[in-house]
Amino acid sequence: MALHSIDLLVIALFFLSMIAVGIMSYFRSRNAEDYFVAGGKLPWWLAGISHHVSGHSGAVFVAYAAVAFTHGFTMYVWWAFPVAVAIIAAAGVFPVYWVRLRKKFQIQSPLEYLKIRYNLLTQQIVAWNGVLLKVFDVGAKWAAIGILLKVVAGIPMETGILISGIVTLVYVTFGGLWGVIITDFIQFIVQVLGGIVMFVLVVNKLGGTSSITGVWEQLPPQHHAVFTEPYSMGFVLVMFFLYFLSYNGGSWSLATRYISSPSEKEAAKAAWLSGLLYLIWPLILFFPMWAAPLLLPATTIPAESYGRLMIEILPVGMIGLVIASLFAATMGMTSSDVNTVAAVITRDILPVISTKFSSDKYALHTARTATFVFTLATMLIALNHERFGGVLGLIVNWFAALLGPTSMPLLFGLLPTFKRSGPKAAIASIVAGLLAFVIIKNIDLENLALEVGLPTMVSAIVFIGAGMLTKNIPPQVEALGMALKEKGE
């Protein structure tokens, strides 16, 4: 299918606005602090919207849409709902700690405090593992948008990946975090407009507002089950724990939204806003995906269901808007990841490799170079995504399984409960989790919850167990704990 000229115009205007914002934001980044944490001046409503937008991508409309098409409501149960609970439940804890770390230790990267909490070796292990992991994760997001464009517009996957990647490369490299945040807001508006258009048209196609509840009577019984194999209660509990780690800072870009807040109260409000958006918005966003089996009974490729539904029900002009919303979902998450990973490379990795990178004189230039190189690497992974198990394989089997071991020391290190878990516990937990991942990749457990959650379970047991065997608490850990207890503004 070839897109109408009006649709192409809508998409072109969207991309031009992203580039324009990036170029304008160039002048707001006077130093590395502005580039990475917006000078610590990010308003709570912008931080909350950006936290929400940065937490999901176009993969929602490919991999998650496939699950919604084949299994129904359980998609909301194992993704959006536990994410909302994980964010809201910790709104008064982790967001507050991240702000205090920036104010008391002038951190710009979430990993900077690890050198104080553990030691340099622990920080470097987490940094290198996390950067490599993010190459795969961001690559999966580019691949997802490539699949959608191929289905909807007949555009080759490679072209879709390159278009979205290059535009993001421009506005992130130029604008830094301010560029990311402002484009996140625009992308959120576009995504909401596109999502509401799809929702309204699908409801009308099914016969009106009564279909919102009536659709479930027409779908197979398992489609309105809370849990359905392989997405069992055990799987949901595993995913909840992973989301708890990820959305409270284990995913570095989400920690940055809190670090960049001007006060503890603002950071907590940002968390509440993001959590409430996850609780409510996906119910509207997912409805077309849940209804798709009724509207597209002949579809044999679930991952293409959302794209085919767009072709089926959207008029000229609206397809361009919804495609722009899909780009928005992907670019919001990937640009946030790119900016934060560049902060880790610039602040945590390069100064260890060479002392010349420790100088603030070249920090902004180094930041932009790191951003450029990392983005290119993710696009290469996207172009070869099938070698790693496709989009869902990259997101669930690789990213979710490896997230726990790499984020455990980062998040748990902030909590006084685990102050006895020092560098040995942190390193041992990461190594144990990675070994568990390698082992389960070579055996068939026939249980998705174990496949995804076992590396994190092993990592948690080792981290907590090693801490229980430690008698003395290092002085720097006590000092860090005292600093985090002190209330700020």
KAWOJO-V989784 format. One record per residue. N is the residue number from 0. PHI is phi in whole degrees, 0 to 359 (NA if undefined). OMEGA is omega in radians with two decimals (999 if undefined). D_FIRST is the distance of its C-alpha to the first C-alpha in Angstrom with 1 decimal. Layout:
n;phi;omega;d_first
N;PHI;OMEGA;D_FIRST
N;PHI;OMEGA;D_FIRST
//
This chain:
n;phi;omega;d_first
0;NA;3.09;0.0
1;265;-3.13;3.8
2;289;3.06;6.5
3;292;-3.11;9.3
4;300;3.12;12.5
5;294;3.10;14.4
6;298;3.13;12.3
7;297;3.12;12.7
8;295;3.12;16.4
9;300;-3.14;17.0
10;295;3.14;15.9
11;298;3.12;18.0
12;296;3.10;20.9
13;299;-3.13;20.9
14;296;3.13;21.2
15;298;3.11;23.8
16;295;3.11;25.8
17;296;-3.14;25.9
18;294;-3.13;27.3
19;298;3.12;29.7
20;297;3.14;31.1
21;300;-3.13;31.7
22;293;3.12;33.5
23;293;-3.13;35.6
24;288;3.12;36.5
25;307;-3.05;37.8
26;278;3.09;41.0
27;271;-3.12;41.5
28;260;-3.13;42.0
29;272;3.13;45.5
30;208;-3.08;46.3
31;296;3.13;45.0
32;296;3.07;45.8
33;296;-3.05;43.6
34;293;-3.04;40.8
35;260;-3.08;40.9
36;229;3.08;42.4
37;52;-3.14;42.1
38;65;-3.11;45.9
39;69;-3.05;46.3
40;238;-3.05;45.4
41;280;3.13;42.2
42;299;-3.04;42.5
43;300;-3.08;42.1
44;289;3.05;39.2
45;290;3.12;37.1
46;297;-3.13;38.2
47;293;3.11;37.3
48;296;-3.14;33.8
49;295;3.09;33.2
50;301;3.13;34.7
51;294;-3.11;32.3
52;298;-3.10;29.2
53;285;-3.08;30.4
54;266;3.08;30.9
55;209;-3.01;27.3
56;219;3.08;23.9
57;298;3.07;20.2
58;299;3.07;21.6
59;303;-3.06;22.4
60;269;3.09;18.8
61;240;-3.08;18.5
62;293;-3.12;22.0
63;287;3.08;23.7
64;297;3.11;20.9
65;296;3.12;21.3
66;292;3.11;25.0
67;298;-3.13;24.6
68;291;-3.05;22.5
69;268;-3.03;25.0
70;237;3.04;28.3
71;82;-2.94;28.0
72;298;-3.12;30.4
73;302;3.11;32.0
74;299;3.09;29.2
75;292;-3.07;30.9
76;292;-3.10;34.3
77;259;3.05;33.9
78;240;-2.95;31.9
79;297;-3.08;32.2
80;297;3.12;35.6
81;295;3.06;37.5
82;297;3.13;36.1
83;301;-3.13;37.3
84;296;-3.11;40.7
85;298;-3.13;41.1
86;285;-3.07;40.6
87;294;-3.10;42.7
88;297;-3.09;45.5
89;254;-3.05;46.0
90;300;3.14;45.5
91;264;-3.07;49.2
92;244;-3.02;49.6
93;295;3.08;47.1
94;304;3.12;45.9
95;296;-3.14;49.6
96;297;-3.12;50.4
97;295;3.10;47.7
98;295;3.14;48.9
99;297;3.11;52.5
100;297;3.13;51.6
101;295;-3.06;50.2
102;289;-3.05;53.2
103;269;-3.07;55.9
104;236;3.10;54.5
105;53;3.13;52.2
106;283;3.03;49.3
107;240;3.08;45.8
108;243;3.14;44.3
109;300;-3.06;44.5
110;269;-3.08;46.2
111;299;-3.09;49.0
112;287;-3.11;51.3
113;298;3.12;51.1
114;295;3.10;53.6
115;281;-3.05;56.0
116;290;-3.12;55.4
117;241;3.04;55.5
118;195;-3.08;55.8
119;297;-3.10;54.0
120;298;3.12;53.1
121;299;3.13;51.4
122;301;-3.11;49.4
123;292;3.11;48.2
124;296;3.12;47.2
125;296;-3.10;45.1
126;297;-3.10;43.6
127;295;3.12;42.7
128;297;-3.10;41.3
129;294;3.13;39.3
130;296;3.12;37.8
131;297;3.13;36.7
132;297;-3.12;35.3
133;292;3.06;33.3
134;301;-3.14;31.7
135;289;-3.09;30.2
136;297;-3.14;29.4
137;293;3.08;27.6
138;302;3.11;25.8
139;297;-3.13;24.4
140;292;3.08;23.1
141;297;-3.13;21.1
142;298;-3.14;19.7
143;298;-3.13;18.6
144;291;3.08;16.5
145;297;3.12;15.0
146;297;-3.12;14.0
147;298;-3.14;12.4
148;295;3.12;10.3
149;295;-3.12;9.2
150;289;-3.00;8.3
151;282;-2.99;6.8
152;242;-3.12;5.3
153;71;3.13;5.5
154;280;3.11;8.8
155;306;-3.12;11.8
156;307;-3.09;14.2
157;301;-3.14;17.0
158;294;3.12;15.4
159;299;3.12;14.8
160;296;-3.09;18.4
161;292;3.14;19.9
162;298;-3.10;18.6
163;295;-3.13;19.8
164;293;-3.08;22.9
165;290;3.11;24.0
166;298;3.10;23.8
167;298;3.13;25.7
168;304;-3.11;28.1
169;293;-2.99;28.9
170;283;3.09;29.8
171;284;-3.12;31.5
172;297;3.14;33.6
173;285;-2.91;34.6
174;269;-3.09;35.1
175;64;-3.07;36.4
176;295;3.11;36.7
177;299;3.08;36.9
178;298;3.13;33.5
179;295;-3.07;32.1
180;296;-3.11;33.8
181;293;3.09;32.7
182;292;3.05;29.1
183;302;-3.13;29.4
184;296;3.11;30.6
185;298;-3.13;27.7
186;295;3.09;25.2
187;296;3.12;27.1
188;299;3.14;26.8
189;297;-3.13;23.0
190;296;3.12;22.6
191;296;3.12;25.0
192;300;3.13;23.2
193;297;-3.13;19.8
194;294;3.13;21.6
195;292;3.09;23.5
196;302;3.13;20.6
197;298;-3.12;19.0
198;299;-3.10;22.5
199;298;-3.11;23.4
200;293;3.11;20.4
201;292;3.11;20.7
202;300;3.11;24.5
203;297;3.14;24.1
204;297;-3.11;21.7
205;272;3.05;24.5
206;113;3.09;27.2
207;113;-3.02;28.6
208;298;3.12;30.6
209;298;-3.12;32.4
210;289;-3.12;29.4
211;301;3.06;29.8
212;260;-3.07;32.7
213;291;-3.11;32.2
214;301;-3.08;28.9
215;290;3.11;31.1
216;289;-3.12;33.1
217;269;-3.14;30.1
218;270;3.08;29.0
219;303;-3.08;31.1
220;307;-3.09;34.3
221;294;-3.12;33.5
222;286;3.06;30.6
223;249;3.04;33.1
224;282;3.12;35.6
225;292;3.10;36.6
226;237;3.07;36.9
227;211;-3.06;35.3
228;302;0.02;35.4
229;275;-3.07;34.7
230;267;-3.07;34.6
231;280;3.07;38.3
232;299;3.11;40.8
233;299;3.11;41.9
234;296;-3.14;38.4
235;297;3.12;38.1
236;295;3.09;41.5
237;297;-3.13;40.6
238;295;3.11;37.4
239;299;3.14;39.5
240;295;3.11;41.9
241;294;3.09;39.2
242;295;3.12;37.7
243;301;3.11;41.2
244;291;-3.03;41.6
245;292;-2.98;38.2
246;281;3.07;37.8
247;260;3.05;41.5
248;139;3.08;41.3
249;297;2.91;40.6
250;275;-2.92;37.2
251;303;-3.09;38.7
252;296;3.14;36.3
253;285;3.03;37.2
254;296;-3.12;40.9
255;298;3.12;40.4
256;298;3.11;39.4
257;280;3.13;42.9
258;302;-3.07;44.7
259;279;-3.12;43.5
260;285;-3.09;44.9
261;287;-3.11;48.1
262;210;3.13;50.0
263;296;3.14;50.2
264;297;3.13;49.7
265;296;3.14;46.5
266;295;3.13;45.1
267;295;3.11;45.9
268;295;3.10;44.3
269;298;3.12;41.1
270;297;3.12;41.1
271;299;3.14;41.6
272;298;3.14;38.8
273;299;-3.13;36.3
274;297;3.13;37.7
275;294;3.08;37.4
276;296;3.10;33.8
277;293;-3.12;33.1
278;288;-2.98;35.0
279;258;-2.98;33.3
280;301;-3.13;29.8
281;299;3.10;28.2
282;296;3.06;29.3
283;279;-3.08;26.9
284;297;-3.06;24.2
285;277;-3.04;24.3
286;306;3.10;24.6
287;301;-3.14;20.9
288;291;3.12;21.0
289;292;-3.10;24.2
290;278;-3.04;22.9
291;306;3.14;19.6
292;301;3.11;21.4
293;281;-3.09;22.3
294;269;-3.12;18.9
295;230;-3.06;17.1
296;297;-3.08;20.0
297;270;-3.10;18.1
298;293;-3.12;16.5
299;252;-3.14;18.3
300;244;-3.07;17.3
301;306;-3.11;18.8
302;296;-3.14;17.7
303;261;-3.00;14.0
304;298;-3.10;15.3
305;293;3.12;15.1
306;298;3.14;11.5
307;291;3.09;10.6
308;295;3.08;13.2
309;301;-3.14;11.7
310;298;-3.06;8.7
311;291;-2.94;11.5
312;245;-3.03;14.1
313;273;3.06;13.2
314;281;3.11;13.5
315;303;-3.13;12.4
316;95;3.13;14.3
317;287;3.09;14.9
318;299;3.11;11.6
319;299;3.13;13.0
320;296;-3.11;16.4
321;290;3.06;15.6
322;298;3.09;13.8
323;299;3.12;16.9
324;292;3.09;19.0
325;290;3.03;17.7
326;301;-3.11;18.5
327;300;-3.14;21.8
328;299;-3.13;22.7
329;289;-3.04;22.3
330;291;3.08;23.9
331;297;-3.11;26.7
332;285;-3.06;27.9
333;294;-3.12;27.4
334;294;3.10;29.1
335;296;3.12;32.0
336;298;-3.12;32.5
337;301;-3.11;32.4
338;298;-3.10;35.0
339;286;3.09;37.3
340;297;3.07;37.1
341;298;3.09;38.0
342;296;3.12;41.0
343;295;3.13;42.1
344;298;-3.07;41.9
345;289;-3.01;43.7
346;268;-2.99;46.3
347;247;-3.04;46.9
348;263;-3.04;46.1
349;298;3.11;46.8
350;298;3.09;50.2
351;282;3.11;51.4
352;291;3.14;50.3
353;210;-3.12;52.0
354;292;-3.13;54.3
355;294;3.11;52.9
356;276;3.13;49.8
357;279;-3.10;52.2
358;285;3.09;52.9
359;288;-3.07;51.2
360;300;-3.08;51.4
361;250;-3.01;48.3
362;299;-3.09;46.6
363;292;3.09;43.9
364;296;3.12;43.0
365;298;-3.13;43.0
366;299;-3.12;40.7
367;292;3.11;38.0
368;294;3.13;38.3
369;298;3.11;38.0
370;299;-3.11;34.9
371;297;-3.07;33.3
372;293;-3.12;34.2
373;297;-3.14;33.3
374;298;3.10;29.8
375;300;-3.14;29.3
376;297;-3.14;30.6
377;294;3.13;28.2
378;292;3.08;25.2
379;295;3.08;26.7
380;297;-3.14;27.0
381;300;-3.13;23.3
382;292;3.13;22.3
383;238;-3.00;24.6
384;297;-3.11;24.1
385;296;3.12;23.9
386;292;-3.08;27.5
387;247;3.07;28.7
388;96;3.12;27.3
389;76;-3.06;23.8
390;293;-3.12;23.2
391;296;3.11;25.4
392;298;3.11;28.0
393;294;-3.04;28.3
394;286;-3.04;28.6
395;274;-3.02;30.9
396;287;3.14;32.7
397;261;-3.04;33.2
398;295;-3.10;33.2
399;297;-3.10;34.7
400;291;-3.10;37.3
401;265;-3.11;38.4
402;298;-3.07;38.4
403;304;-3.12;41.6
404;302;-3.10;43.9
405;276;-3.10;42.9
406;260;-3.11;43.1
407;304;3.13;46.2
408;297;-3.10;48.8
409;294;-3.09;47.0
410;280;-3.09;46.9
411;293;3.12;50.0
412;294;3.12;52.0
413;278;-3.02;51.9
414;267;-3.14;53.6
415;301;-3.12;57.4
416;303;-3.04;57.3
417;251;-3.07;56.3
418;292;3.09;58.5
419;278;3.12;60.3
420;277;-3.07;57.2
421;264;-3.07;57.6
422;299;3.13;56.0
423;296;3.11;57.0
424;296;-3.12;55.4
425;296;-3.11;52.2
426;294;3.13;51.9
427;298;-3.13;52.9
428;292;3.12;50.3
429;294;-3.13;47.5
430;298;-3.13;48.7
431;297;3.13;49.2
432;295;3.13;45.7
433;293;3.08;44.0
434;296;3.10;46.2
435;299;3.12;45.2
436;297;-3.13;41.5
437;298;-3.11;42.2
438;295;-3.08;44.2
439;289;3.08;41.7
440;289;-3.10;38.9
441;252;3.06;41.1
442;227;-3.13;42.1
443;259;-3.12;40.4
444;278;-3.12;41.6
445;56;3.12;39.5
446;210;-3.06;39.4
447;296;-3.14;36.6
448;298;3.13;39.0
449;290;-3.12;41.4
450;300;-3.10;38.7
451;277;-2.97;37.5
452;266;-3.04;40.8
453;300;3.11;43.5
454;303;3.14;43.3
455;290;3.11;43.8
456;299;3.14;46.5
457;298;-3.14;48.4
458;299;-3.13;48.0
459;295;-3.14;49.4
460;298;-3.12;52.3
461;292;-3.11;53.3
462;298;-3.12;53.0
463;289;-3.12;55.0
464;297;3.13;57.4
465;297;3.11;58.3
466;294;3.14;58.9
467;294;-3.13;61.3
468;275;-3.12;63.3
469;269;-3.10;63.7
470;267;-3.05;66.9
471;266;3.07;66.8
472;261;-3.12;64.3
473;303;-3.12;63.8
474;304;-3.11;65.1
475;293;3.11;61.8
476;289;3.08;60.1
477;298;-3.13;62.8
478;294;3.11;62.4
479;297;3.12;58.6
480;301;3.12;59.1
481;295;-3.14;61.6
482;295;-3.12;59.3
483;286;3.11;56.5
484;283;-3.08;58.9
485;289;-3.12;59.9
486;288;3.08;58.1
487;254;-3.11;56.6
488;282;999;55.5
//
